[in-house]
Amino acid sequence: MKNWLKFLSTPENRTAPRKLASTVFAYYWDGDSATPTPHAIRDISSAGMYLLTEQRWYRGTMMKMTLLIADRMDEDMDNSVSVLSRVIRSGRDGVGFKFVFLEAATDPQSSASSKTIEMADKKALKRFLERVRQRSSSKS
């Protein structure tokens, strides 16, 4: 119980500056509905994000998140990216996640390699975040 209370009161340890993400939403399957629904992201960086949600997961829980720039509903496939995320903290209004990047396996037939293809690497996420920044600055 003491460790759980310590976890809830742990200060943030951000490794990259975060930007407000009013136009970015996260989609994930929570087992409750047939299809994923959009969830607001308060802020995001190349290292992680803070998801506004009533749900709370255990620290260390891994989830696949698809991030979508909501105001780009055109046919441009560059408006979304899928990332593996790990819960690192819980707050009053949501959950903090750290992005996890899998290294490509040397054996192209291995299951780790096929999982890596499905998830964004650091470069893909960086490109996505640059598009988010461009969209935010063009609206200002």
C-alpha positions as CSV (number, residue, x, y, z in Angstrom):
1,M,0.0,0.0,0.0
2,K,2.9,2.3,0.9
3,N,4.5,1.8,-2.5
4,W,1.2,2.4,-4.3
5,L,0.8,5.7,-2.6
6,K,4.4,6.6,-3.4
7,F,3.8,5.8,-7.1
8,L,0.7,8.1,-7.2
9,S,2.6,11.0,-5.7
10,T,5.8,10.5,-7.8
11,P,6.9,13.7,-9.6
12,E,7.1,13.8,-13.3
13,N,10.4,12.9,-14.9
14,R,10.1,14.3,-18.4
15,T,13.0,13.7,-20.7
16,A,11.7,15.8,-23.6
17,P,9.7,19.1,-23.8
18,R,6.0,18.5,-24.2
19,K,3.7,20.4,-26.5
20,L,0.0,20.9,-26.1
21,A,-1.8,18.4,-28.3
22,S,-5.4,19.7,-28.8
23,T,-5.6,18.3,-32.3
24,V,-4.1,14.8,-31.5
25,F,-6.2,11.9,-30.3
26,A,-5.3,8.4,-29.2
27,Y,-7.1,5.3,-30.2
28,Y,-6.7,2.0,-28.4
29,W,-8.8,-1.0,-27.8
30,D,-9.9,-1.2,-24.1
31,G,-11.9,-4.4,-24.4
32,D,-15.1,-2.5,-23.6
33,S,-16.3,-1.7,-27.1
34,A,-16.2,-3.3,-30.6
35,T,-14.1,-0.5,-32.0
36,P,-11.6,1.9,-30.5
37,T,-12.9,5.4,-29.7
38,P,-10.9,8.7,-29.7
39,H,-9.3,9.9,-26.4
40,A,-7.9,13.4,-25.9
41,I,-4.2,13.9,-25.4
42,R,-3.2,16.8,-23.1
43,D,0.4,17.0,-24.2
44,I,2.9,15.0,-26.2
45,S,6.6,14.8,-26.9
46,S,9.1,12.5,-28.6
47,A,9.4,10.6,-25.3
48,G,5.8,10.2,-24.2
49,M,2.3,11.7,-23.7
50,Y,-0.3,12.4,-21.2
51,L,-3.7,10.8,-22.0
52,L,-6.9,12.4,-20.6
53,T,-9.0,9.4,-19.4
54,E,-10.9,8.1,-16.4
55,Q,-9.3,4.7,-16.8
56,R,-6.2,3.8,-14.7
57,W,-3.8,1.0,-15.6
58,Y,-1.0,-0.5,-13.5
59,R,2.4,1.1,-13.8
60,G,4.3,-0.8,-16.5
61,T,1.2,-1.8,-18.5
62,M,2.0,-1.8,-22.3
63,M,-0.5,-0.6,-24.8
64,K,-0.6,-0.1,-28.6
65,M,-1.8,3.4,-29.3
66,T,-2.7,4.8,-32.7
67,L,-2.3,8.6,-32.7
68,L,-4.3,10.7,-35.1
69,I,-4.2,14.3,-36.1
70,A,-8.0,15.0,-35.9
71,D,-8.2,18.0,-38.2
72,R,-6.6,16.0,-41.1
73,M,-9.4,13.7,-42.1
74,D,-8.2,13.7,-45.7
75,E,-6.8,10.7,-47.5
76,D,-3.3,11.6,-46.3
77,M,-2.0,8.5,-44.5
78,D,0.6,10.7,-42.7
79,N,-2.0,11.9,-40.2
80,S,-1.6,8.8,-38.0
81,V,1.1,6.7,-36.3
82,S,1.0,3.6,-34.1
83,V,3.2,3.5,-31.1
84,L,3.8,1.1,-28.2
85,S,3.4,2.9,-24.9
86,R,4.1,2.0,-21.3
87,V,2.2,3.5,-18.3
88,I,4.6,5.4,-16.1
89,R,2.3,7.5,-13.9
90,S,-1.3,8.3,-13.1
91,G,-2.7,11.8,-12.4
92,R,-6.1,13.1,-11.3
93,D,-7.3,13.5,-14.9
94,G,-5.4,10.9,-16.8
95,V,-2.3,8.7,-17.3
96,G,1.3,9.4,-18.4
97,F,2.8,7.1,-21.0
98,K,6.4,6.6,-22.2
99,F,6.9,5.6,-25.8
100,V,8.7,2.2,-26.2
101,F,10.6,1.5,-29.4
102,L,11.5,-2.1,-30.3
103,E,14.8,-2.7,-32.0
104,A,14.5,-4.6,-35.3
105,A,15.5,-8.3,-35.0
106,T,18.3,-9.6,-37.2
107,D,16.2,-12.6,-38.3
108,P,13.5,-11.3,-40.7
109,Q,11.3,-14.3,-39.9
110,S,11.2,-13.7,-36.2
111,S,8.0,-12.5,-34.5
112,A,9.9,-9.5,-32.9
113,S,10.7,-8.3,-36.4
114,S,7.0,-8.4,-37.6
115,K,6.0,-6.5,-34.4
116,T,8.5,-3.8,-35.2
117,I,7.1,-3.3,-38.7
118,E,3.6,-2.6,-37.1
119,M,4.9,0.0,-34.7
120,A,6.5,3.4,-35.4
121,D,10.2,3.8,-34.9
122,K,11.7,7.0,-33.4
123,K,12.0,8.6,-36.9
124,A,8.4,7.9,-37.8
125,L,7.2,9.4,-34.5
126,K,9.4,12.4,-35.0
127,R,8.0,13.0,-38.5
128,F,4.4,12.7,-37.0
129,L,5.2,15.2,-34.2
130,E,6.6,17.6,-36.8
131,R,3.3,17.4,-38.7
132,V,1.5,18.1,-35.4
133,R,3.7,21.1,-34.8
134,Q,3.1,22.4,-38.3
135,R,-0.6,22.1,-38.0
136,S,-0.6,23.8,-34.6
137,S,1.5,26.7,-35.9
138,S,-0.6,27.2,-39.0
139,K,-3.7,27.6,-36.9
140,S,-2.1,30.4,-34.8
